[in-house]
Amino acid sequence: MKPATAPASAAHDNARGLWFALLAPPAAWAVQGLLGWFFGERTCGAMTPASVRWTLFGISVLAFLVALAGISRGWSRWRARTTAHDVMAAEAGDRVEFMALGGFLVSSVFAVAIFWGGLSSAFLFDCGHIR
């Protein structure tokens, strides 16, 4: 019975990794943005500008690590599945290869977005109001 359950478990882990690469980085970017507004609004109220700056920096680092994990999972799944030597030459002939390459590309785009979104914490100096 063990050999029959092992392939199903491996296929489930593979599918989970593919979905992680596609969905986790956009979710991390959205959480970074929402928490940025939440903590940024408290700059002059319950928190000091320095504590808000460090909180937003920590949130951005965590979101960036999630995006890097998505890049890693998408890239490793794609390299294990493809015969192409370059991303530009990839054709993604089946669902797994397509999702892996898509996860790599989506994760890469959101890693850049998270990085640029996190830079705002470096420029948070004094009390500001959302308009």
C-alpha positions in Angstrom: 0.0 0.0 0.0 2.9 2.4 0.6 3.9 2.5 -3.1 0.4 3.4 -4.2 0.1 6.3 -1.8 3.6 7.8 -2.5 2.9 9.0 -6.1 -0.4 10.6 -5.0 1.4 12.4 -2.2 4.2 13.5 -4.6 1.6 14.8 -7.1 -0.2 16.7 -4.3 3.1 18.3 -3.1 3.9 19.3 -6.7 0.5 20.9 -7.2 0.8 22.7 -4.0 4.1 24.1 -5.0 2.8 25.2 -8.3 -0.1 27.0 -6.7 2.1 28.6 -4.1 4.3 30.1 -6.8 1.3 31.6 -8.6 -0.7 32.8 -5.6 1.5 33.5 -2.6 3.5 36.5 -4.0 0.4 38.4 -5.1 -1.1 37.7 -1.7 2.0 38.9 0.1 2.0 42.1 -2.0 -1.6 42.7 -1.1 -1.0 42.1 2.6 2.1 44.4 2.4 -0.1 47.2 0.9 -2.9 46.8 3.4 -0.7 46.7 6.4 1.3 49.6 5.0 -1.9 51.7 5.1 -2.9 50.4 8.4 0.4 51.2 10.2 1.2 54.3 8.1 -2.1 55.9 9.3 -0.8 55.4 12.9 2.4 57.4 12.4 1.3 60.3 14.6 -1.2 58.5 16.8 -0.3 55.3 18.6 3.2 54.8 17.1 6.2 57.0 16.4 7.5 57.5 12.9 10.6 55.3 13.6 8.5 52.4 14.9 6.2 52.6 11.9 9.2 52.7 9.6 10.7 49.5 11.2 7.4 47.8 11.2 6.8 48.4 7.5 10.4 47.4 6.8 9.8 44.0 8.6 6.5 43.5 6.7 8.3 44.2 3.4 11.1 41.8 4.2 8.7 39.0 5.0 6.6 39.7 1.9 9.8 39.8 -0.2 10.9 36.4 1.3 7.5 34.9 0.3 8.1 36.2 -3.3 11.6 34.7 -3.3 10.2 31.4 -2.2 7.7 31.6 -5.1 10.5 32.3 -7.5 12.4 29.3 -6.2 9.5 26.9 -6.4 8.4 28.0 -9.8 12.0 27.9 -11.2 12.8 24.5 -9.7 9.5 23.0 -10.9 10.1 24.4 -14.4 13.7 23.3 -14.6 12.7 19.8 -13.5 10.0 19.6 -16.2 11.4 21.4 -19.3 14.0 20.6 -21.9 14.5 24.3 -22.8 17.7 25.9 -21.8 16.3 29.4 -21.6 13.1 31.0 -20.4 12.7 32.8 -23.7 12.8 29.5 -25.6 10.2 27.8 -23.4 7.0 26.6 -24.9 5.3 25.1 -21.8 3.8 22.1 -23.5 1.8 20.7 -20.5 -0.1 22.1 -17.5 2.7 21.5 -15.0 5.3 23.2 -17.1 3.0 26.1 -17.9 2.0 26.6 -14.2 5.7 26.4 -13.1 6.9 28.9 -15.7 3.9 31.2 -14.9 4.6 30.9 -11.2 8.2 31.9 -11.8 7.2 34.9 -13.9 4.4 36.0 -11.6 6.6 35.7 -8.5 9.4 37.6 -10.2 7.1 40.5 -11.1 5.6 40.7 -7.6 9.1 40.5 -6.0 9.9 43.7 -7.8 6.6 45.2 -6.8 7.2 44.3 -3.2 10.7 45.7 -3.3 9.5 49.1 -4.7 6.6 49.1 -2.3 8.9 48.5 0.7 11.0 51.5 -0.3 8.3 53.8 1.0 9.2 52.9 4.6 12.6 54.5 4.1 11.0 57.8 3.2 8.5 57.9 6.1 9.8 60.8 8.3 7.0 62.8 9.9 3.3 63.0 10.3 1.3 62.7 7.2 -2.3 62.4 6.4 -4.0 60.2 3.8 -5.8 62.4 1.4 
